[in-house]
Amino acid sequence: MTPDQKATLKKETASRLKDRKTLMSMTQDELVDLLFMQMRVLWTVDGLYYLGIEERFGTQAATDIDAKTWYVLGKIECRKLRETTGLKGDDMETFVKLLSLTTWALDLEDKEFEQKGNSLVLRNVKCRVQNTRLSKGLTEFGCKAVRLGYLEEFAKEFSPKFSVKCKVCPPDKHPQDLWCEWIFTRKA
């Protein structure tokens, strides 16, 4: 390593330590609020990219790019969550804990988890993305392909024993009190 590289590494480490100190000085409530705000900002960026691509190249191109991005993110997020939380194993309880910590599930409004043995149902009752689109006069986002790829890859990265099926998700017709429903199964 060159002296310049060592100096850069030392500077980054000092900067990172300063950032950690700033975060450590915050209350637990402030940290939780900051976490949720940062996740919403990232979702806003995701939405703005989607809308920009959709405006320039059309809905299908935007959805294809979004689906590929979230497909890769499913693997990455599962791996990073395991590293960060230290959660091991391939049982349903560990899967539920990790899935509930994803950037997708953690801040879903009125989500419902229903676990029975080797099966988990996850329902998205209120969807901020869909409701925001509708409030802006846009149509529902046909997110089924995007979300399915993400959840399949998350489940596969967690354990090859896990699979996911979509019961309903736009562009599917859905009840007014349900946007999407996913069924995860763990093979014995």
Buried (B, 14 or more C-beta within 10 A) or exposed (E): EEEEEEEEEEEEEEEEEEEEEEEEEEEEEEEEEEEEEEBEEEBEEBBEBBBEBBEEEEBEEBBBBBBEBBBEBBBEBBEEBBEEEEBEEEEBEBBBEBBBBBBBBEBBEEBEEEBEEBEBBBBBBEBBBBEBBEEEEEEBBBBBBBBBBBBBBBBBBBBEBBBBEBBBBBEBEBEEEBBBBBBBBBEE
